[in-house]
Amino acid sequence: MSVTLAGIEAIAAASGIGEAIEQMLPDGVRGRQLTAGALLTGMMLNLADERPAHLTRVLQALTGLPEDDQWRLGVIADWKDGPHQLTYRQVEHTAGLIRKALDKEQPDGAASEDLQQACDQLLEASIPAAFKNASSSLAADWTDVEAWARPVPQESAGSGADPEARWGHRNVNLKIQKGEMFFGYYLSAATTVNDEDGPAVPELTRRITLCSCARDPAAALAQVLVDMAGSGIKLGDVLSDSGFSYRKASTWANPLRGAGAALVQDLHPSDRGPRGTHEGAVICNGNLYCPKTPAALLHLAPLPPGAEPADVAARDQQTTELARYKLGLHAAEDADGYRRHACPAVTGKIRCPLRPDSMNLSRDRPEILAPPEHPPACCSQQTITAGPDVTDKTRQKHDYPSKQWRRSYRRRTAAERLNSSIKDTATSTIARGWIRLMGLTPLMLSLACLTAVRNQRILAAYQARQDDDARRAANGKPPRARRRRRELTGTAPP
């Protein structure tokens, strides 16, 4: 097992949440044998052995420790009639007190401030200091987590054994069909990935949050990331799929931009292609383009995974051609979000009769053969100004779907690997029955413990690869390459 008791105790101690929660718990007539910190240690120890997050399993993990460790953690304590070993009733009692302390007074399907802070501190403590600032890029995703409570009819939502659980849809990009609905919560997570052209880093989970399916998981994660940036942690690239970018800009894109993030995101089919005009310029995929841009270029979309290298090269050539028609950024964005753009002929990217100086450019640039009969502002003025609401939803770091965007966006697979690892049926899958406590608080706290343990496994695997590469380099061998599972017909695209 790559996760040791010493490592788990170090995480619990560094997070400080055991002591913080202990201060929130009521004082009883007789002191509790099991402290909050010891219970969290037992929860992580249990999950490190790939066992379900049942309190009975937590008790087994604690009582299975060597006797010296049991005495130190309070699993065995001196009572008036001699040594006493922890019982299930004591574990259940402490877990219940923690839940009451971290719950909201009026549960509304979102994590309380104390619960979110505790989970944030636990995950931060699971990341070594050497990797806290190794990268500022994060891959975001959410997944479904079924509740232990029995599903209730949709019209009776909020009346079951778990009043915060709701009916949700597993795949937002498909129509609601049989088998796609579930009863429970949305788990949103942000996983560290390497910066563009930066060194490889271990894919550690930096933040998680849980919310009812009646809430927007993208908005919930956005607030957590904004708070993370507010705590002094730099927020760089944030990579997300169309489930996030399709949200209103006020709940996802704008808060993250305000926190200093650069978005790299896939666009929902409903947001791709031309979407109106601004001062005559075509609004498309988060950019402004010349009104005479070829229509075929404005409707380009990413190729599916595994596309032939020839198709990838052809698409890259088309996106490069499309970039020539994009209005250039004349001035940086001001404090209110306004930006000034210049015609591509003015910036020397195309030739246009409406801009006589551009006709002196070399003929390897595209030429507008039929300029507008009544030139709009983008063709007649030196620059135009676009407000923050023109492309706020779809604007991102790289032109969509260019070669630069594809190279940057493919880092987002780290988020998928997180979901696949915590749902692996060969280990501690989070399928229904993984935890048999109802409510958002115990579920989110257990998920935080699970991701903290996973971070330790990722670190161990990363260090093993680094050591192996060092040994091979010492012997004059290249790093070990991963074996392909399928044969490609040509050279893989860059």
Buried (B, 14 or more C-beta within 10 A) or exposed (E): EBBEBEBBBBBBBBBBBBEBBBEBBEEEEEEBBBBBBBBBBBBBBBBBBEBBBBBBBBBBBBBEBEEEBBBEBBBBBEEEEEEBBBEEEBBBBBBEBBBEBBBBEEBEBBBBEBBBBBBBBBBBBBBBEEBEEBBBBBBBBBBBBBBBBEBBEEEEBBEBEBBBBBBBBEEBEEEEEEEBBBBBBBBBBBBBBBBBEEEEBBBBBBBBBBBBBBBBBBBBBBBBBBBBBEEEBEBBBBBBBBBBBBBEBEBBBBBBBEBEBBBBBBBBEEBBBBBEBBBBBBBBBBBBBBBBBBEEBBEBBBBEEEEEBEEBEEBBEBBEBBBBBBBBBBEEBEEEBEBBBBBBBBBBBBBBEBBEEBEEBEEEBBEBEEBBEEBBBBBBBEBBBBEBEBBBBBBBBBBBBBBBBBBBBEBBBBBBBBBEBBBEEEBBBBEBEBBBBBBBBBBBBBBBBBBBBBBBBBBBEBEEBEEEBEEEEEEEEEEEEEEEEEEEEEEEBE
